[in-house]
């Protein structure tokens, strides 16, 4: 049995991986400030401990936690992944995605704990898809910049302090327990929430943007494989090979909604600053980690829709903007 820390444990990745590792017999210590996740979704298990605090501002608690549990592995999932919003919340973005990560890195170095960091496809986004791990990152927004900055710091910590680590670049992952009440991220979750409320689904631009969506269940085994040091220092893309236009995805949600007795029209709004086509090659993860994504997107969206129908009403999150110059009309 290993002792595993999971930051962002109330988020989609954290909730699912914590359950998977507990089923495998590991002891899991979860951390979350509940700014983007929900306590009700956390696992209930004798070998699961959960602490609520802010990684960026409560470093003393993090240090005490590592000193007490002496974890073997830390999966650092905690982040605020609102990529399109990040130019308007720069400070919040860098504090939550860089400063918080620096505290986690320090703790892993001090206690010789392996770090598995979830970066993002956003580091590639000025490149031509399919993105491969060998490409030099070219992020186009503060969120991608933050993720790449943390990647570089981890590499530095590895060279100078011997930090054992892996970096994962997941993208467009879906599943039950996802936060569908955030108006700035998780596009399919937003479409589902809008449809359940009989509100229009908003597409930014003409909907021809291309993304690949994948089921969280296929991430868990390769994530767990990274507990070992077999591929120490390697970077892996994780996600689906099949890609879809945003318009096609909206039509899929619309169809499922109609079948379930809900109606939502598709409306178009001003485009935002984003790349048109973004998807990855997963050949490396398939070869080394036996990663095998078999996502059936329509079945997955239907599963999420039926799960979401049974959720209690929750307040949709609104952020405090740091600047409003150039902000899109639909976020004002």
Secondary structure, DSSP 8 states (H G I E B T S, - for coil): --EEEEETTTSHHHHHHHHHHHHTT-EEEEEE-SSSS-GGGS---TTEEEEE--TTT-HHHHHHHHHHH--SEEEE------TTTGGG-HHHHHIIIIIHHHHHHHHHHHTT-EEEEE--GGGGTTS-SSB-TTS-----SHHHHHHHHHHHHHHHHHHHH---EEEEEE-SEE-TT----BTTS-HHHHHHHHHHTT--EEEETTS--EE--EEGGGTHHHHHHTTSSTTTT-EEEES-S--EEHHHHHHHHHHHHHHTT----EEEE---S--SEE-B--HHHHHHH-------HHHHHHHHHHHHHTS-----B----S--TT--GGG-
